[in-house]
Amino acid sequence: MKKIKASVEELNKLNKGTMMEMLHIEYLEADDGYFKARMPVNERTKQPAGILHGGATLALAETIAGLGSAIIVDLNQYEVRGSQVSANHVGTAHSGWVYAEARLIHRGRNTHVWNIDIKDEDGRMVSTCRITNFIIRKDN
């Protein structure tokens, strides 16, 4: 395992002026091959029916999978780009927070595959996602 290059506090500062700031996504833990974050279930993340919007859920999942890859590659030499996303929304959340835990399940030279489970405050599964990121060598 490699030591990551940034603290959670430093990573949270990167959200200023981004969609992550608008959704109030907060990073909680970051390690080589593991990432945890939370997002409120509120007027910014709900659909008209009063439950967490699937798009907000996917934004949370894609955010931590992408950042999880970015903190373990040399960004001076590589770019991280999302390639594929799939999700199964298996529960609902009406209020409080949802917590996303991302685990790297494949670390290839050109791809990273992450599994992200998103649960409510009581630990009930809301969504499970699979995300593939391309790891692309920069042309210097």
DSSP file (Angstrom, degrees, kcal/mol; ACC not computed):
  #  RESIDUE AA STRUCTURE BP1 BP2  ACC     N-H-->O    O-->H-N    N-H-->O    O-->H-N    TCO  KAPPA ALPHA  PHI   PSI    X-CA   Y-CA   Z-CA
    1    1 A M              0   0    0      0, 0.0     2,-0.3     0, 0.0    32,-0.0   0.000 360.0 360.0 360.0 142.7    0.0    0.0    0.0
    2    2 A K        -     0   0    0     70,-0.0     2,-0.4     1,-0.0    30,-0.4  -0.712 360.0-112.3 -98.1 151.9    1.1    3.5   -0.8
    3    3 A K        -     0   0    0     -2,-0.3    28,-0.1    28,-0.1     2,-0.0  -0.697  38.5-118.6 -78.5 132.1    0.7    6.5    1.5
    4    4 A I        -     0   0    0     -2,-0.4    68,-0.1    26,-0.1    -1,-0.1  -0.341  13.0-131.1 -72.4 159.0   -1.8    8.9    0.0
    5    5 A K  S    S+     0   0    0     66,-0.6     2,-0.3     2,-0.0    -1,-0.1   0.592  79.9  45.2 -88.9 -12.7   -0.6   12.4   -0.8
    6    6 A A  S    S-     0   0    0     65,-0.1     2,-0.1     4,-0.0    -2,-0.1  -0.956  73.4-122.2-137.1 150.1   -3.3   14.5    0.8
    7    7 A S     >  -     0   0    0     -2,-0.3     4,-2.4     1,-0.1     5,-0.2  -0.425  33.7-109.7 -82.0 164.3   -5.2   14.7    4.0
    8    8 A V  H  > S+     0   0    0      1,-0.2     4,-2.6     2,-0.2    19,-0.2   0.886 121.1  55.0 -60.2 -38.9   -9.0   14.5    4.2
    9    9 A E  H  > S+     0   0    0      1,-0.2     4,-1.4     2,-0.2    -1,-0.2   0.918 108.7  47.0 -61.6 -43.7   -9.1   18.2    5.2
   10   10 A E  H  > S+     0   0    0      1,-0.2     4,-0.7     2,-0.2    -2,-0.2   0.896 111.8  50.9 -64.8 -40.2   -7.0   19.1    2.1
   11   11 A L  H >< S+     0   0    0     -4,-2.4     3,-0.9     1,-0.2     4,-0.3   0.900 106.6  54.0 -65.3 -40.3   -9.3   17.0   -0.1
   12   12 A N  H >< S+     0   0    0     -4,-2.6     3,-1.4     1,-0.2    -1,-0.2   0.841 101.0  60.6 -62.5 -32.3  -12.4   18.7    1.3
   13   13 A K  H >< S+     0   0    0     -4,-1.4     3,-1.3     1,-0.3    -1,-0.2   0.768  91.8  68.1 -65.5 -24.9  -11.0   22.1    0.4
   14   14 A L  T << S+     0   0    0     -3,-0.9    -1,-0.3    -4,-0.7    -2,-0.2   0.688  85.2  72.2 -67.2 -17.0  -10.9   21.0   -3.3
   15   15 A N  T X   +     0   0    0     -3,-1.4     3,-2.1    -4,-0.3     6,-0.8   0.627  65.7 123.3 -75.4 -13.0  -14.7   21.1   -3.3
   16   16 A K  T <  S+     0   0    0     -3,-1.3     3,-0.1     1,-0.3     4,-0.1  -0.263  85.2   3.4 -54.9 123.9  -14.9   24.9   -3.2
   17   17 A G  T 3  S+     0   0    0      1,-0.3    -1,-0.3     2,-0.1     2,-0.2   0.665 111.3 107.9  77.2  17.1  -16.9   26.1   -6.2
   18   18 A T  S <> S-     0   0    0     -3,-2.1     4,-1.8     1,-0.1     3,-0.3  -0.657  86.5 -99.6-119.0 174.4  -17.8   22.6   -7.5
   19   19 A M  H  > S+     0   0    0      1,-0.2     4,-2.3    -2,-0.2     5,-0.2   0.858 121.5  61.7 -59.7 -35.6  -20.8   20.3   -7.7
   20   20 A M  H  4>S+     0   0    0      1,-0.2     5,-2.4     2,-0.2     4,-0.5   0.887 103.9  48.1 -60.9 -38.2  -19.5   18.5   -4.6
   21   21 A E  H >45S+     0   0    0     -6,-0.8     3,-0.9    -3,-0.3    -1,-0.2   0.919 110.2  52.1 -66.1 -42.4  -19.8   21.8   -2.6
   22   22 A M  H 3<5S+     0   0    0     -4,-1.8    -2,-0.2     1,-0.3    -1,-0.2   0.861 113.6  43.2 -62.2 -35.7  -23.3   22.3   -3.9
   23   23 A L  T 3<5S-     0   0    0     -4,-2.3    -1,-0.3    -5,-0.1    -2,-0.2   0.501 110.4-125.2 -87.0  -4.0  -24.3   18.8   -2.9
   24   24 A H  T < 5 +     0   0    0     -3,-0.9     2,-0.3    -4,-0.5    -3,-0.2   0.845  42.7 176.6  61.7  37.2  -22.5   19.2    0.5
   25   25 A I      < -     0   0    0     -5,-2.4     2,-0.4    -6,-0.2    14,-0.2  -0.571   9.2-165.4 -71.2 131.8  -20.4   16.1   -0.1
   26   26 A E  E     -A   38   0A   0     12,-2.7    12,-2.4    -2,-0.3     2,-0.3  -0.984  14.3-136.1-125.4 127.0  -17.9   15.7    2.8
   27   27 A Y  E     +A   37   0A   0     -2,-0.4    10,-0.3    10,-0.2     3,-0.1  -0.644  24.7 172.8 -82.0 136.1  -14.9   13.3    2.7
   28   28 A L  E     +     0   0A   0      8,-3.0     2,-0.3     1,-0.4     9,-0.2   0.765  62.7  11.5-112.0 -41.2  -14.4   11.3    5.9
   29   29 A E  E     -A   36   0A   0      7,-1.8     7,-2.7   -21,-0.1    -1,-0.4  -0.999  56.4-177.2-143.8 141.8  -11.6    8.8    5.2
   30   30 A A  E     +A   35   0A   0     -2,-0.3     2,-0.3     5,-0.2     5,-0.2  -0.979  17.5 146.0-142.5 128.2   -9.1    8.4    2.4
   31   31 A D  E >   -A   34   0A   0      3,-2.8     3,-1.8    -2,-0.4     2,-0.7  -0.914  60.3 -64.1-148.6 172.8   -6.6    5.6    2.0
   32   32 A D  T 3  S-     0   0    0    -30,-0.4     3,-0.1    -2,-0.3    37,-0.1  -0.517 125.1  -3.2 -65.2 108.2   -4.9    3.6   -0.7
   33   33 A G  T 3  S+     0   0    0     -2,-0.7    71,-2.2    35,-0.3     2,-0.3   0.569 123.3  82.2  85.8   9.8   -7.8    1.7   -2.3
   34   34 A Y  E <   +AB  31 103A   0     -3,-1.8    -3,-2.8    69,-0.2     2,-0.3  -0.995  46.3 171.5-147.8 139.4  -10.5    3.0    0.2
   35   35 A F  E     -AB  30 102A   0     67,-1.9    67,-3.3    -2,-0.3     2,-0.4  -0.989   7.4-170.7-148.0 139.2  -12.6    6.1    0.4
   36   36 A K  E     +AB  29 101A   0     -7,-2.7    -8,-3.0    -2,-0.3    -7,-1.8  -0.998  15.0 157.2-133.4 137.1  -15.5    7.1    2.6
   37   37 A A  E     -AB  27 100A   0     63,-2.2    63,-2.9    -2,-0.4     2,-0.3  -0.930  23.0-142.7-147.0 169.0  -17.7   10.2    2.3
   38   38 A R  E     -AB  26  99A   0    -12,-2.4   -12,-2.7    -2,-0.3    61,-0.2  -0.955   7.8-168.7-136.4 159.3  -21.2   11.4    3.3
   39   39 A M  E     - B   0  98A   0     59,-2.1    59,-2.6    -2,-0.3   -14,-0.1  -0.993  25.8-116.3-145.6 137.6  -23.9   13.5    1.7
   40   40 A P  E     - B   0  97A   0      0, 0.0     2,-0.9     0, 0.0    57,-0.3  -0.422  16.1-133.1 -73.8 150.7  -27.0   15.0    3.2
   41   41 A V        +     0   0    0     55,-3.1    55,-0.4    -2,-0.1     2,-0.2  -0.897  62.0 117.6 -99.1 102.6  -30.4   14.0    2.1
   42   42 A N  S >> S-     0   0    0     -2,-0.9     4,-1.6    53,-0.1     3,-1.2  -0.715  81.8 -57.3-149.6-165.3  -32.0   17.4    1.7
   43   43 A E  T 34 S+     0   0    0      1,-0.3     7,-0.0    -2,-0.2    -2,-0.0   0.716 129.8  53.8 -62.8 -20.7  -33.6   19.8   -0.8
   44   44 A R  T 34 S+     0   0    0      1,-0.1    -1,-0.3   -21,-0.1    -3,-0.1   0.729 119.1  31.2 -82.9 -22.7  -30.4   19.8   -2.9
   45   45 A T  T <4 S+     0   0    0     -3,-1.2     8,-3.0     2,-0.1    11,-0.3   0.441  99.5  94.0-118.1  -2.4  -30.3   16.0   -3.2
   46   46 A K  B  <  -F   52   0B   0     -4,-1.6     6,-0.2     6,-0.3    48,-0.1  -0.578  63.6-133.5 -92.8 155.3  -34.0   14.9   -3.2
   47   47 A Q    >   -     0   0    0      4,-2.9     3,-2.4    -2,-0.2     4,-0.2  -0.511  42.9 -90.3 -91.3 171.3  -36.3   14.2   -6.0
   48   48 A P  T 3  S+     0   0    0      0, 0.0    -2,-0.0     0, 0.0    -1,-0.0   0.757 124.2  66.2 -57.6 -24.8  -39.9   15.7   -6.0
   49   49 A A  T 3  S-     0   0    0      2,-0.1     3,-0.1     1,-0.1    -3,-0.0   0.516 118.3-109.3 -75.5  -2.8  -41.2   12.5   -4.3
   50   50 A G  S <  S+     0   0    0     -3,-2.4     2,-0.3     1,-0.3    -1,-0.1   0.621  82.2 109.3  88.4  13.1  -39.2   13.4   -1.2
   51   51 A I  S    S-     0   0    0     -4,-0.2    -4,-2.9     1,-0.1    -1,-0.3  -0.806  81.7 -74.1-118.7 163.3  -36.5   10.7   -1.5
   52   52 A L  B     -F   46   0B   0     41,-2.3    -6,-0.3    -2,-0.3     2,-0.2  -0.295  52.9-120.1 -55.7 130.2  -32.9   10.8   -2.4
   53   53 A H     >  -     0   0    0     -8,-3.0     4,-1.9     1,-0.1     3,-0.3  -0.540   8.8-135.5 -74.9 134.9  -32.4   11.3   -6.1
   54   54 A G  H  > S+     0   0    0     -2,-0.2     4,-2.3     1,-0.2     5,-0.2   0.829 105.5  57.6 -59.4 -33.0  -30.6    8.5   -8.0
   55   55 A G  H  > S+     0   0    0      2,-0.2     4,-2.1     1,-0.2    -1,-0.2   0.876 105.4  49.1 -66.2 -37.8  -28.5   11.1   -9.8
   56   56 A A  H  > S+     0   0    0     -3,-0.3     4,-2.1   -11,-0.3    -2,-0.2   0.892 110.0  52.7 -66.6 -39.0  -27.3   12.6   -6.6
   57   57 A T  H  X S+     0   0    0     -4,-1.9     4,-2.3     1,-0.2    -2,-0.2   0.925 110.4  46.8 -60.9 -45.3  -26.4    9.1   -5.4
   58   58 A L  H  X S+     0   0    0     -4,-2.3     4,-3.1     1,-0.2     5,-0.3   0.860 108.2  55.8 -67.1 -34.9  -24.4    8.5   -8.6
   59   59 A A  H  X S+     0   0    0     -4,-2.1     4,-2.0     2,-0.2    -1,-0.2   0.915 109.3  47.6 -62.0 -41.3  -22.7   11.9   -8.2
   60   60 A L  H  X S+     0   0    0     -4,-2.1     4,-2.0     2,-0.2     5,-0.2   0.937 114.4  46.2 -62.7 -47.6  -21.5   10.8   -4.8
   61   61 A A  H  X S+     0   0    0     -4,-2.3     4,-2.1     1,-0.2     5,-0.2   0.931 114.2  46.6 -63.1 -47.1  -20.3    7.4   -6.0
   62   62 A E  H  X S+     0   0    0     -4,-3.1     4,-2.4     1,-0.2     5,-0.3   0.871 109.8  56.2 -64.3 -35.8  -18.5    8.9   -9.1
   63   63 A T  H  X S+     0   0    0     -4,-2.0     4,-2.4    -5,-0.3     5,-0.2   0.945 111.9  39.3 -61.0 -49.9  -16.9   11.6   -6.9
   64   64 A I  H  X S+     0   0    0     -4,-2.0     4,-2.1     2,-0.2    -1,-0.2   0.830 115.5  51.3 -77.7 -28.8  -15.3    9.2   -4.5
   65   65 A A  H  X S+     0   0    0     -4,-2.1     4,-1.8    -5,-0.2    -1,-0.2   0.922 114.1  44.9 -69.2 -41.7  -14.3    6.6   -7.1
   66   66 A G  H  X S+     0   0    0     -4,-2.4     4,-2.3    -5,-0.2    -2,-0.2   0.923 117.1  43.5 -66.2 -44.5  -12.6    9.3   -9.2
   67   67 A L  H  X S+     0   0    0     -4,-2.4     4,-2.1    -5,-0.3    -1,-0.2   0.862 109.4  58.6 -69.5 -34.4  -10.9   10.9   -6.3
   68   68 A G  H  < S+     0   0    0     -4,-2.1   -35,-0.3    -5,-0.2     4,-0.3   0.896 110.7  42.3 -60.2 -40.1   -9.9    7.5   -4.9
   69   69 A S  H >X S+     0   0    0     -4,-1.8     3,-1.3     1,-0.2     4,-0.7   0.900 111.2  56.3 -70.5 -40.5   -8.1    6.8   -8.2
   70   70 A A  H >< S+     0   0    0     -4,-2.3     3,-0.5     1,-0.3     5,-0.2   0.833 102.7  54.5 -63.2 -32.8   -6.6   10.3   -8.3
   71   71 A I  T 3< S+     0   0    0     -4,-2.1   -66,-0.6     1,-0.2    -1,-0.3   0.595 110.5  46.1 -80.3  -7.1   -5.0   10.0   -4.9
   72   72 A I  T <4 S+     0   0    0     -3,-1.3     2,-0.3    -4,-0.3    -1,-0.2   0.429 103.7  66.8-114.9   1.3   -3.1    6.8   -5.7
   73   73 A V  S << S-     0   0    0     -4,-0.7     2,-1.0    -3,-0.5     7,-0.1  -0.808  91.3-103.3-113.6 162.4   -1.7    7.7   -9.1
   74   74 A D    >>  -     0   0    0     -2,-0.3     4,-2.2     1,-0.2     3,-1.8  -0.742  30.1-163.6 -83.0 103.0    0.9   10.3  -10.0
   75   75 A L  T 34 S+     0   0    0     -2,-1.0    -1,-0.2     1,-0.3     5,-0.1   0.592  85.4  66.9 -69.6  -8.9   -1.2   13.1  -11.5
   76   76 A N  T 34 S+     0   0    0      1,-0.1    -1,-0.3     3,-0.0     3,-0.1   0.753 116.9  25.4 -75.2 -24.5    1.9   14.6  -13.0
   77   77 A Q  T <4 S+     0   0    0     -3,-1.8    61,-3.2     1,-0.1     2,-0.3   0.645 124.6  42.9-109.9 -21.9    2.1   11.6  -15.3
   78   78 A Y  E  <  -C  137   0A   0     -4,-2.2     2,-0.3    59,-0.3    59,-0.2  -0.914  57.0-149.9-132.2 152.9   -1.5   10.3  -15.5
   79   79 A E  E     -C  136   0A   0     57,-2.7    57,-2.7    -2,-0.3     2,-0.5  -0.897  17.0-140.4-112.8 149.6   -5.1   11.6  -15.8
   80   80 A V  E     +C  135   0A   0     -2,-0.3     2,-0.4    55,-0.2    55,-0.2  -0.956  24.9 174.9-111.5 126.3   -8.1    9.8  -14.3
   81   81 A R  E     -C  134   0A   0     53,-2.2    53,-3.7    -2,-0.5     2,-0.1  -0.997  32.3-115.6-133.5 135.0  -11.3    9.7  -16.4
   82   82 A G  E     +C  133   0A   0     -2,-0.4    51,-0.2    51,-0.3     3,-0.1  -0.421  33.6 171.5 -65.9 141.6  -14.5    7.9  -15.7
   83   83 A S  E     +     0   0A   0     49,-3.0     2,-0.3     1,-0.4    50,-0.2   0.712  58.7   8.6-118.5 -44.9  -15.3    5.2  -18.2
   84   84 A Q  E     -C  132   0A   0     48,-1.6    48,-2.4     2,-0.0    -1,-0.4  -1.000  53.0-172.9-149.0 141.4  -18.3    3.2  -16.9
   85   85 A V  E     +C  131   0A   0     -2,-0.3     2,-0.3    46,-0.2    46,-0.2  -1.000   8.1 169.6-135.2 134.2  -20.9    3.5  -14.2
   86   86 A S  E     +C  130   0A   0     44,-2.0    44,-2.6    -2,-0.4     2,-0.3  -0.993   8.3 177.8-139.8 149.5  -23.6    1.1  -13.1
   87   87 A A  E     -C  129   0A   0     -2,-0.3     2,-0.5    42,-0.2    42,-0.2  -0.999  23.6-152.4-150.0 149.4  -25.8    1.2  -10.1
   88   88 A N  E     -C  128   0A   0     40,-2.3    40,-1.9    -2,-0.3     2,-0.9  -0.981  14.9-153.3-120.5 116.4  -28.6   -0.6   -8.4
   89   89 A H  E     +C  127   0A   0     -2,-0.5    38,-0.3    38,-0.2    37,-0.1  -0.810  25.6 164.9 -89.3 110.4  -30.8    1.5   -6.2
   90   90 A V        +     0   0    0     36,-1.7     2,-0.3    -2,-0.9    37,-0.2   0.424  56.9  16.3-111.9  -2.0  -32.1   -0.9   -3.7
   91   91 A G        -     0   0    0     35,-1.8     2,-0.3    33,-0.1    35,-0.1  -0.908  69.4-117.1-155.4-178.9  -33.5    1.3   -0.9
   92   92 A T        -     0   0    0     -2,-0.3     2,-0.4    33,-0.1    28,-0.1  -0.887   9.5-157.3-127.6 159.0  -34.6    4.9   -0.2
   93   93 A A        +     0   0    0     -2,-0.3   -41,-2.3   -41,-0.1     3,-0.1  -0.998   9.0 178.8-134.9 135.4  -33.5    7.7    2.1
   94   94 A H        -     0   0    0     -2,-0.4     2,-0.3     1,-0.3    -1,-0.1   0.672  65.9 -10.9-107.6 -24.5  -35.8   10.5    3.2
   95   95 A S  S    S+     0   0    0      2,-0.1    -1,-0.3   -43,-0.0     2,-0.2  -0.931  97.4  45.4-161.7 178.8  -33.6   12.6    5.5
   96   96 A G  S    S-     0   0    0    -55,-0.4   -55,-3.1    -2,-0.3     2,-0.3  -0.539  92.2 -41.0  80.2-139.1  -30.3   12.6    7.4
   97   97 A W  E     -B   40   0A   0    -57,-0.3    24,-0.6    -2,-0.2     2,-0.4  -0.902  39.0-145.7-126.8 152.5  -27.1   11.5    5.7
   98   98 A V  E     -BD  39 120A   0    -59,-2.6   -59,-2.1    -2,-0.3     2,-0.5  -0.947  17.2-147.8-113.9 146.6  -26.1    8.8    3.4
   99   99 A Y  E     -BD  38 119A   0     20,-3.1    20,-2.6    -2,-0.4     2,-0.5  -0.950   7.0-159.6-118.0 129.4  -22.6    7.3    3.7
  100  100 A A  E     -BD  37 118A   0    -63,-2.9   -63,-2.2    -2,-0.5     2,-0.5  -0.923   4.5-170.0-112.2 130.5  -20.6    6.0    0.7
  101  101 A E  E     -BD  36 117A   0     16,-2.4    16,-2.2    -2,-0.5     2,-0.5  -0.982   7.0-164.3-120.2 122.4  -17.7    3.5    1.0
  102  102 A A  E     -BD  35 116A   0    -67,-3.3   -67,-1.9    -2,-0.5     2,-0.4  -0.896   4.6-172.4-109.4 132.7  -15.6    2.9   -2.0
  103  103 A R  E     -BD  34 115A   0     12,-2.6    12,-2.5    -2,-0.5     2,-0.5  -0.991  24.7-128.0-125.6 130.0  -13.3   -0.1   -2.3
  104  104 A L  E     + D   0 114A   0    -71,-2.2    10,-0.2    -2,-0.4     3,-0.1  -0.635  29.9 172.9 -74.7 119.8  -10.8   -0.6   -5.1
  105  105 A I  E     +     0   0A   0      8,-2.9     2,-0.3    -2,-0.5     9,-0.2   0.561  68.1  30.0-107.8 -11.4  -11.4   -4.1   -6.5
  106  106 A H  E     - D   0 113A   0      7,-1.5     7,-2.2     2,-0.1     2,-0.6  -0.926  57.1-175.6-148.0 124.2   -9.1   -3.9   -9.5
  107  107 A R  E     + D   0 112A   0     -2,-0.3     5,-0.2     5,-0.2     2,-0.1  -0.833  22.9 165.3-119.6  90.7   -6.0   -1.9   -9.9
  108  108 A G        -     0   0    0      3,-2.9    -2,-0.1    -2,-0.6     0, 0.0  -0.435  51.2-106.2 -96.6 175.7   -4.7   -2.3  -13.4
  109  109 A R  S    S+     0   0    0      1,-0.2    -1,-0.1    -2,-0.1     3,-0.1   0.858 119.8  19.7 -68.0 -35.0   -2.1   -0.3  -15.3
  110  110 A N  S    S+     0   0    0      1,-0.2    25,-3.0    24,-0.1     2,-0.3   0.535 126.6  40.6-114.0 -11.0   -4.9    1.3  -17.4
  111  111 A T  E     - E   0 134A   0     23,-0.3    -3,-2.9     2,-0.0     2,-0.4  -0.989  51.6-161.9-141.3 148.9   -8.1    0.9  -15.4
  112  112 A H  E     -DE 107 133A   0     21,-2.1    21,-3.0    -2,-0.3     2,-0.5  -0.991  12.6-158.4-121.9 137.0   -9.3    1.0  -11.8
  113  113 A V  E     -DE 106 132A   0     -7,-2.2    -8,-2.9    -2,-0.4    -7,-1.5  -0.979  11.8-170.1-118.4 127.8  -12.6   -0.7  -10.8
  114  114 A W  E     -DE 104 131A   0     17,-3.1    17,-2.3    -2,-0.5     2,-0.5  -0.888  15.8-152.2-116.8 144.0  -14.3    0.5   -7.7
  115  115 A N  E     -DE 103 130A   0    -12,-2.5   -12,-2.6    -2,-0.4     2,-0.5  -0.978  18.1-169.3-110.3 129.0  -17.3   -0.9   -5.8
  116  116 A I  E     -DE 102 129A   0     13,-2.6    13,-3.2    -2,-0.5     2,-0.5  -0.975   7.2-167.0-124.6 121.7  -19.3    1.7   -3.8
  117  117 A D  E     -DE 101 128A   0    -16,-2.2   -16,-2.4    -2,-0.5     2,-0.5  -0.925   6.4-161.6-106.2 130.8  -21.9    0.9   -1.3
  118  118 A I  E     +DE 100 127A   0      9,-3.1     8,-3.4    -2,-0.5     9,-1.8  -0.957  15.4 175.4-116.3 123.9  -24.2    3.8   -0.2
  119  119 A K  E     -DE  99 125A   0    -20,-2.6   -20,-3.1    -2,-0.5     6,-0.2  -0.866  27.0-117.4-127.3 157.2  -26.1    3.3    3.1
  120  120 A D  E >   -D   98   0A   0      4,-2.5     3,-2.1    -2,-0.3   -22,-0.2  -0.211  48.9 -84.7 -82.1-177.6  -28.4    5.4    5.3
  121  121 A E  T 3  S+     0   0    0    -24,-0.6   -23,-0.1     1,-0.3    -1,-0.1   0.731 129.7  54.5 -63.3 -22.5  -27.6    6.4    8.8
  122  122 A D  T 3  S-     0   0    0      2,-0.1    -1,-0.3     3,-0.0     3,-0.1   0.354 121.1-105.6 -92.2   5.3  -29.0    3.1   10.1
  123  123 A G  S <  S+     0   0    0     -3,-2.1     2,-0.3     1,-0.3    -2,-0.1   0.568  70.7 146.7  84.0   8.8  -26.7    1.1    7.8
  124  124 A R        -     0   0    0      1,-0.1    -4,-2.5   -32,-0.1    -1,-0.3  -0.640  54.8-109.8 -80.8 134.8  -29.5    0.1    5.4
  125  125 A M  E     + E   0 119A   0     -2,-0.3    -6,-0.3    -6,-0.2   -33,-0.1  -0.429  39.7 169.9 -65.8 129.8  -28.3   -0.2    1.8
  126  126 A V  E     -     0   0A   0     -8,-3.4   -35,-1.8     1,-0.4   -36,-1.7   0.762  67.1  -8.3-103.2 -47.4  -29.6    2.6   -0.5
  127  127 A S  E     -CE  89 118A   0     -9,-1.8    -9,-3.1   -38,-0.3    -1,-0.4  -0.992  50.3-154.3-149.7 152.4  -27.5    1.9   -3.6
  128  128 A T  E     -CE  88 117A   0    -40,-1.9   -40,-2.3    -2,-0.3     2,-0.3  -0.999  24.1-173.5-128.8 132.5  -24.6   -0.2   -4.7
  129  129 A C  E     -CE  87 116A   0    -13,-3.2   -13,-2.6    -2,-0.4     2,-0.4  -0.878  19.7-155.3-128.9 152.7  -22.5    1.0   -7.6
  130  130 A R  E     -CE  86 115A   0    -44,-2.6   -44,-2.0    -2,-0.3     2,-0.4  -0.999  19.2-176.9-127.3 127.9  -19.6   -0.2   -9.8
  131  131 A I  E     -CE  85 114A   0    -17,-2.3   -17,-3.1    -2,-0.4     2,-0.5  -0.987  12.6-159.9-131.2 134.3  -17.4    2.4  -11.5
  132  132 A T  E     -CE  84 113A   0    -48,-2.4   -49,-3.0    -2,-0.4   -48,-1.6  -0.950   9.9-164.8-112.0 131.8  -14.5    1.9  -13.9
  133  133 A N  E     -CE  82 112A   0    -21,-3.0   -21,-2.1    -2,-0.5     2,-0.4  -0.933  15.8-133.2-113.4 138.0  -11.9    4.7  -14.3
  134  134 A F  E     -CE  81 111A   0    -53,-3.7   -53,-2.2    -2,-0.4     2,-0.6  -0.722  11.2-150.9 -81.3 138.8   -9.4    5.0  -17.2
  135  135 A I  E     -C   80   0A   0    -25,-3.0     2,-0.5    -2,-0.4   -55,-0.2  -0.952  22.2-170.1-110.3 109.1   -5.8    5.7  -16.1
  136  136 A I  E     -C   79   0A   0    -57,-2.7   -57,-2.7    -2,-0.6     2,-0.3  -0.878  20.7-129.0-112.8 125.7   -4.4    7.6  -19.0
  137  137 A R  E     -C   78   0A   0     -2,-0.5   -59,-0.3   -59,-0.2     2,-0.2  -0.534  29.4-125.1 -69.6 131.5   -0.7    8.5  -19.4
  138  138 A K        -     0   0    0    -61,-3.2     2,-0.8    -2,-0.3    -1,-0.1  -0.496  14.6-123.6 -74.8 146.2   -0.3   12.2  -20.2
  139  139 A D              0   0    0     -2,-0.2    -1,-0.1     1,-0.1   -61,-0.0  -0.834 360.0 360.0 -88.5 110.1    1.7   13.2  -23.3
  140  140 A N              0   0    0     -2,-0.8    -1,-0.1   -63,-0.1    -2,-0.0   0.454 360.0 360.0 -94.0 360.0    4.4   15.4  -22.0
